């Protein structure tokens, strides 16, 4: 049996049956210190697909970083079939600065496929596509809620694509949401490179939501098992329900919000999901469901202004 070829990323060569780590150069700080994109490669001894997982495209989404850590800890390069590329922190500037965005306030997930000579966001996006995405056939992009919101663990993907739907089902979250491609997103750039991408959403920014982390770890391992890369020893996933339409219920008044619904709750149209009060305790209004559906996400902020997004509902 012939030896599997080495795997190269940047200037690093990874032999079969080994795990290596590298920092791919991005730029330098004003101090002269180098800023790099952290990448781990687990190059299995046996042939199989090349897959990537990434987290923290938004610098405040730390939950995915923990998912990547636990997935890497569970894998062995000696038994893995294929190759896994893990990028735990894509937006290294936002992560270091406790910020969702880059220093120029650009959203990295609207900057793909990027350019070698563009803005800082564009350069990071270009490096990610050239060195990671272009080498893979499947990717799992890990996210959390933003702006003081929390999300029910779920998959967002192009469910009209047969292979994508199959992998989204294998991931095993309770819900999968059909999502159109957005220009500038990693998912759009990956599709242009011929890769299948699942976007995992779960938990909230700057928090390790244990249930969302565990759901993400198990989902990634189930997906790798569906690709015959691992023999996953994880609980069986749910048979996911499907949503093709979601929408927000917004605040009708400015005040202090008290929600009575939780992630995953099923509500009927017109159902009460909470109330808004003023600082003296006077009720200013009720929060009612504008459609029947599952609570996909909700605000964690107690103070709201009229028009703020409060509860995200997914029709199933």
C-alpha positions as CSV (number, residue, x, y, z in Angstrom):
1,X,0.0,0.0,0.0
2,X,1.5,3.3,-1.1
3,X,2.1,6.1,1.5
4,X,-0.4,8.9,1.5
5,X,1.1,12.2,0.2
6,X,2.2,15.0,2.5
7,X,-0.1,17.9,3.0
8,X,1.2,21.5,2.6
9,X,-0.3,24.7,3.9
10,X,1.8,27.9,3.7
11,X,5.4,26.8,4.1
12,X,4.4,23.9,6.5
13,X,4.5,20.3,5.2
14,X,2.5,17.8,7.3
15,X,3.3,14.1,7.1
16,X,0.5,11.5,7.1
17,X,-0.5,10.4,10.6
18,X,0.6,13.7,12.2
19,X,-0.8,16.9,13.6
20,X,0.9,20.3,13.1
21,X,0.2,23.9,13.8
22,X,1.1,27.0,12.0
23,X,0.5,30.8,12.0
24,X,-0.1,32.1,8.5
25,X,1.3,35.7,8.3
26,X,-1.4,38.4,7.9
27,X,0.4,41.6,8.7
28,X,2.4,43.4,11.4
29,X,1.3,45.6,14.3
30,X,2.7,49.2,14.6
31,X,5.1,47.7,17.2
32,X,6.5,45.4,14.5
33,X,5.0,42.2,16.0
34,X,3.6,39.8,13.4
35,X,-0.1,39.0,13.3
36,X,-0.9,35.5,12.1
37,X,-3.9,33.3,11.3
38,X,-3.7,30.2,13.6
39,X,-4.2,26.9,11.8
40,X,-4.0,23.3,12.9
41,X,-3.8,20.5,10.4
42,X,-4.7,16.9,11.3
43,X,-3.4,14.8,8.4
44,X,-4.7,11.3,8.7
45,X,-2.8,8.2,7.6
46,X,-5.6,7.0,5.4
47,X,-7.2,8.6,2.4
48,X,-10.4,10.6,2.8
49,X,-11.9,14.1,2.3
50,X,-10.3,17.4,3.3
51,X,-12.5,19.4,5.6
52,X,-12.1,22.6,7.4
53,X,-13.8,24.0,10.6
54,X,-13.5,27.6,11.6
55,X,-14.7,29.9,14.4
56,X,-14.6,33.6,15.4
57,X,-15.0,35.2,12.0
58,X,-16.8,37.6,14.3
59,X,-14.3,38.4,17.0
60,X,-16.8,38.2,19.9
61,X,-18.1,34.7,19.0
62,X,-15.9,32.6,21.4
63,X,-18.2,29.6,21.6
64,X,-16.9,28.3,18.3
65,X,-13.3,28.5,19.5
66,X,-14.2,26.1,22.3
67,X,-15.9,23.8,19.9
68,X,-12.8,23.7,17.7
69,X,-10.6,23.0,20.8
70,X,-12.8,20.0,21.9
71,X,-13.0,18.6,18.4
72,X,-9.2,18.7,18.0
73,X,-8.8,17.0,21.4
74,X,-11.0,14.1,20.3
75,X,-9.2,13.4,17.0
76,X,-6.1,11.2,16.3
77,X,-4.1,11.7,13.1
78,X,-3.3,8.0,13.3
79,X,-6.9,7.0,12.9
80,X,-8.4,9.9,11.0
81,X,-9.4,9.1,7.4
82,X,-8.6,12.3,5.4
83,X,-7.5,15.7,6.5
84,X,-9.0,18.3,8.9
85,X,-7.9,21.9,8.8
86,X,-9.0,23.8,11.9
87,X,-8.9,27.6,12.2
88,X,-10.1,28.5,15.7
89,X,-9.8,32.3,15.3
90,X,-10.3,33.8,11.9
91,X,-10.8,37.5,13.0
92,X,-7.7,37.6,15.2
93,X,-7.9,41.4,15.5
94,X,-11.5,41.4,16.8
95,X,-10.7,38.5,19.1
96,X,-7.8,40.3,20.7
97,X,-9.7,43.6,21.0
98,X,-13.0,42.2,22.4
99,X,-14.7,43.4,19.2
100,X,-17.0,41.8,16.7
101,X,-15.5,43.7,13.8
102,X,-12.0,44.6,12.6
103,X,-10.3,47.9,13.6
104,X,-11.8,49.6,10.5
105,X,-15.3,48.4,11.5
106,X,-15.5,46.1,8.6
107,X,-17.5,42.8,8.9
108,X,-15.1,40.1,7.9
109,X,-18.0,37.9,6.8
110,X,-18.9,40.4,4.2
111,X,-15.4,40.7,2.8
112,X,-14.9,37.3,1.0
113,X,-13.2,36.2,-1.2
114,X,-10.9,39.1,-0.5
115,X,-7.9,40.5,-2.1
116,X,-4.1,40.3,-1.5
117,X,-3.9,44.1,-1.8
118,X,-7.2,45.2,-0.3
119,X,-8.3,46.3,3.2
120,X,-7.2,44.4,6.3
121,X,-10.5,42.5,6.2
122,X,-10.0,41.7,2.5
123,X,-6.5,40.4,3.1
124,X,-7.6,38.1,5.9
125,X,-10.5,36.8,3.7
126,X,-8.1,36.2,0.8
127,X,-5.7,34.3,3.0
128,X,-8.5,32.1,4.4
129,X,-9.8,31.3,1.0
130,X,-6.4,30.6,-0.6
131,X,-4.8,28.6,2.1
132,X,-7.8,26.8,3.7
133,X,-11.1,26.9,1.7
134,X,-9.5,26.2,-1.7
135,X,-8.0,23.0,-0.3
136,X,-11.2,21.5,1.0
137,X,-14.5,20.0,-0.2
138,X,-16.5,20.6,3.0
139,X,-16.5,23.3,5.6
140,X,-18.2,24.0,8.9
141,X,-18.4,27.7,9.9
142,X,-19.2,28.1,13.6
143,X,-21.1,31.1,14.9
144,X,-23.1,32.4,17.9
145,X,-25.7,35.1,18.4
146,X,-24.6,38.7,18.4
147,X,-25.6,42.0,19.9
148,X,-26.8,40.6,23.3
149,X,-28.8,37.8,21.6
150,X,-28.7,34.1,22.1
151,X,-29.5,31.4,19.4
152,X,-31.0,28.0,19.6
153,X,-28.3,25.5,18.2
154,X,-29.2,25.0,14.5
155,X,-27.7,24.7,11.1
156,X,-28.1,27.3,8.3
157,X,-27.4,26.0,4.8
158,X,-28.5,25.7,1.2
159,X,-31.1,23.0,1.7
160,X,-31.9,22.9,-2.0
161,X,-28.4,21.3,-2.6
162,X,-28.7,17.6,-2.1
163,X,-25.2,17.0,-0.6
164,X,-25.5,20.0,1.7
165,X,-28.9,18.9,2.9
166,X,-27.5,15.4,3.6
167,X,-24.7,16.8,5.7
168,X,-27.0,19.2,7.5
169,X,-29.2,16.3,8.4
170,X,-26.2,14.3,9.6
171,X,-25.1,17.2,11.8
172,X,-28.1,16.3,13.9
173,X,-29.3,19.7,15.3
174,X,-33.0,19.9,16.1
175,X,-33.5,22.5,13.4
176,X,-32.0,23.4,10.0
177,X,-32.8,26.7,8.3
178,X,-32.6,27.2,4.5
179,X,-30.5,30.3,4.0
180,X,-29.7,32.0,0.7
181,X,-26.1,32.8,-0.1
182,X,-25.0,36.4,0.8
183,X,-22.4,38.2,-1.3
184,X,-19.2,38.7,0.6
185,X,-19.8,35.8,3.0
186,X,-17.4,32.9,3.6
187,X,-20.2,30.6,2.5
188,X,-20.6,32.3,-0.9
189,X,-16.8,32.3,-1.5
190,X,-16.6,28.6,-0.5
191,X,-19.4,27.7,-2.9
192,X,-17.5,29.5,-5.7
193,X,-14.6,27.2,-4.9
194,X,-16.8,24.2,-5.1
195,X,-17.1,23.5,-1.4
196,X,-20.2,22.5,0.6
197,X,-20.6,24.7,3.8
198,X,-22.7,24.3,6.9
199,X,-23.1,27.3,9.2
200,X,-23.7,26.4,12.8
201,X,-25.4,28.9,15.1
202,X,-25.7,28.4,18.9
203,X,-25.4,30.3,22.1
204,X,-24.3,33.9,22.6
205,X,-21.3,36.1,22.1
206,X,-18.6,36.2,24.8
207,X,-20.1,33.2,26.7
208,X,-19.3,29.5,26.8
209,X,-22.9,28.2,26.6
210,X,-22.2,24.6,27.5
211,X,-25.3,23.1,25.8
212,X,-24.5,25.0,22.5
213,X,-20.8,24.0,22.7
214,X,-21.7,20.3,23.3
215,X,-24.3,20.4,20.5
216,X,-21.6,21.9,18.1
217,X,-18.9,19.4,19.0
218,X,-21.3,16.4,18.6
219,X,-22.6,17.9,15.3
220,X,-19.1,18.3,13.9
221,X,-18.1,14.8,14.8
222,X,-21.4,13.4,13.3
223,X,-20.6,15.2,10.1
224,X,-17.1,13.8,10.0
225,X,-18.6,10.4,10.6
226,X,-21.0,10.9,7.7
227,X,-18.0,11.7,5.5
228,X,-16.4,8.4,6.8
229,X,-13.5,10.3,8.4
230,X,-14.1,9.1,11.9
231,X,-16.0,6.5,13.9
232,X,-17.8,9.0,16.0
233,X,-18.7,7.8,19.5
234,X,-21.3,10.5,20.2
235,X,-25.0,10.4,21.0
236,X,-27.3,10.1,18.0
237,X,-28.5,13.5,16.6
238,X,-32.1,14.7,16.3
239,X,-34.1,14.3,13.1
240,X,-34.0,18.0,12.3
241,X,-37.1,20.0,11.4
242,X,-36.8,22.4,8.5
243,X,-37.5,26.1,8.3
244,X,-37.6,28.2,5.2
245,X,-38.9,31.4,6.7
246,X,-37.9,33.2,9.9
247,X,-38.7,36.6,11.3
248,X,-38.3,38.9,14.3
249,X,-40.8,40.1,16.7
250,X,-39.9,43.7,17.6
251,X,-40.5,46.0,20.6
252,X,-43.6,48.1,20.3
253,X,-42.5,50.4,23.1
254,X,-39.3,51.5,24.8
255,X,-38.8,50.0,28.3
256,X,-37.7,47.0,30.3
257,X,-38.4,43.7,28.8
258,X,-39.4,40.5,30.6
259,X,-39.5,37.5,28.2
260,X,-41.6,34.5,29.1
261,X,-40.4,32.3,26.3
262,X,-37.2,30.2,25.9
263,X,-35.1,28.9,23.1
264,X,-36.8,26.0,21.3
265,X,-40.3,26.9,22.5
266,X,-43.1,26.3,20.0
267,X,-45.6,29.2,19.9
268,X,-48.8,29.9,18.0
269,X,-49.5,33.1,16.2
270,X,-50.7,35.7,18.7
271,X,-49.3,33.9,21.7
272,X,-47.9,36.0,24.6
273,X,-44.1,35.8,24.8
274,X,-43.5,38.5,27.4
275,X,-44.2,42.1,28.5
276,X,-42.5,45.5,28.5
277,X,-42.6,47.7,31.6
278,X,-41.4,51.2,32.6
279,X,-39.1,51.8,35.5
280,X,-42.1,52.1,37.9
281,X,-43.5,48.7,37.0
282,X,-46.3,50.0,34.7
283,X,-46.9,47.6,31.9
284,X,-46.4,49.4,28.6
285,X,-47.2,46.5,26.2
286,X,-47.2,42.8,25.5
287,X,-44.9,40.8,23.2
288,X,-47.0,38.6,20.9
289,X,-45.9,36.1,18.3
290,X,-46.4,37.5,14.7
291,X,-46.4,33.9,13.3
292,X,-46.5,30.3,14.5
293,X,-43.1,28.9,15.0
294,X,-40.1,27.8,17.1
295,X,-38.1,30.4,19.2
296,X,-34.8,30.4,17.2
297,X,-33.3,33.3,19.2
298,X,-34.0,36.1,21.5
299,X,-32.5,39.2,23.1
300,X,-30.6,38.9,26.4
301,X,-30.7,42.7,27.0
302,X,-33.2,43.9,29.6
303,X,-33.5,47.5,28.2
304,X,-35.0,47.9,24.7
305,X,-36.0,50.7,22.4
306,X,-39.1,50.7,20.2
307,X,-38.3,48.7,17.1
308,X,-35.5,46.5,18.7
309,X,-35.5,42.9,17.7
310,X,-36.7,40.8,20.7
311,X,-37.6,37.2,19.6
312,X,-36.6,35.4,16.4
313,X,-39.2,32.9,15.2
314,X,-38.7,30.1,12.7
315,X,-41.7,28.7,10.8
316,X,-41.3,24.9,10.5
